[in-house]
Amino acid sequence: GNVLLPVDTAGRVLELICVLEKHWQQHALGNYQLVLLTSVAYNTMEFAKSQLEWMNASFSTSFEHSRRNAFSTNFMKICHSKEDLVKLGRRPKVVMASLGSLESGPARELLVDWIQVPKNLVIFTQQPTAGTLAHHLHTAMADQVRVQVSRRVPLVGQELEQHRLAKAQEEERKMKEALASGGMASSADQKVEGVAGAGLVDTMQSARTSRGGLARLGGPAHPPPFRAAP
């Protein structure tokens, strides 16, 4: 049978990897597949390899003497999706899968697929959070637990046509709104330019009028001191 270990994507799972990897090596369990199944499995392992100085002293000491990184695993396989897990074949597996709460992720999918087989097993490596599916299973609060599973199914036939029509109508609506907003912005710019131009003309006219008024306030213009000869 298969064994499911619900885990989170980081934290205690790193300890489990080291413990299980060592156990696989000591007891020659190569016939049983050891798998880490999370969407960020590769990133988790690569980050752990680069952080040995922050871990147990035995990790860094072992690396200094043997130049072997504790997270360079020999038995554990990395999978990022349920499809990757299927590609490994039908051999018995011990799978560390996220999330530890069983509320979502590949761990929940595997639970639904494997729970019907008596030979399969679920092992909780830490106390689940209250109110989660993992907590209900761990505390055996009920003989039966209802699990709701949502799957993405491709649209076909009339549903597909309705989806395409609705998408086309939505794109057409957005285009009309964009054109309308662009036209309103253009009209507003024209109005602003017109108001600014009128204000400039009015200002110039006022200035000329003011200069004329000042001339009149100064009294009649004096005749030139010399008159041109005829």
Secondary structure, 3 states (H helix, E strand, C coil): CCEEEECCCCCHHHHHHHHHHHHHHHCCCCCCEEEEECCCHHHHHHHHHCCHHHCCHHHHHHHHHHCCCCCCCCCEEEECCHHHHHCCCCCCEEEEECCCCCCCCHHHHHHHHHCCCCCCEECCCCCCCCCCHHHHHHHCCCCCCCCCCCCCCCCCHHHHHHHHHHHHHHHHHHHHHHHHHHHHHHHHHHHHHHHHHHHHHHHHHHHHHHHHHHHHHCCCCCCCCCCCCC
